[in-house]
Amino acid sequence: RTLAPGSVDAIVTDPPYGTEDLGGGYGRRQLHSTDGRHGRRIAGDKDLSALTDASLEWLPPLRVDAWVVAFCAPRRRPQVDAALGVWLSHFGEVVWDKGAPGLGYSIRYAHETAVVYRRGDPEIQEVVQSVVRIPVNRMDTALRHPHEKPVELMRLLVRFACPPGGLVLDPFCGSGTTGVACVLEGRAFLGIEREEAYVATARRRI
């Protein structure tokens, strides 16, 4: 709320998916879950209220012409579109092909989707392919944030959404991957995270 109007050039974020009741948490196999359904939880993942509430805070500091890129779960896509579509226009999506299926009992998703929205008529900074194939990192899974995305993927999204030297806001910055991408791509970064342990990790990485 302290940000000046128009001071944020783009939002690139990976919010809680609101799938806690659907999937049973994250990293179930890697954490040796006894029943395959009880893994780690993250704050705000019970439903999409965290995303809905945060989106109300985004509007004043965001430029009139700006991109918003937000990851979401396939089974929550309609609700995410409904929440963000109140004040943003849906533009497209970038699919991260992880190269390996996740857990599941019906459809085992091997991808995650970054939905691209726009406010006004922003310029496209760099063309990005609709499908990005980057193998998921399964090393040291228990030590990382369960939502952590590859730095290479976030660099692509940062270059697409934000002009060089601009400011990227990530209201759900977790362990700071978006911030690392911004440093490497010459963008300024502002991250917000409610879990102190992940704040410390993000600061160290950035």
Salt bridges, closest charged atoms under 4 A:
ASP9 OD1 - ARG63 NH1 3.06
ASP14 OD2 - HIS147 ND1 3.92
ASP14 OD2 - LYS149 NZ 2.60
GLU20 OE2 - ARG41 NE 3.49
GLU20 OE2 - LYS46 NZ 3.70
ASP21 OD1 - LYS46 NZ 3.06
ASP35 OD2 - HIS38 ND1 2.72
GLU57 OE2 - ARG1 NH2 3.15
ASP81 OD2 - ARG77 NE 2.87
GLU93 OE1 - ARG77 NH1 2.64
ASP97 OD2 - ARG133 NE 3.35
GLU112 OE2 - LYS98 NZ 3.15
GLU112 OE1 - LYS149 NZ 3.09
GLU126 OE1 - ARG159 NE 2.96
GLU148 OE2 - ARG144 NE 3.59
GLU148 OE1 - ARG205 NH1 3.85
GLU185 OE2 - ARG155 NE 2.63
GLU185 OE2 - ARG159 NH1 2.91
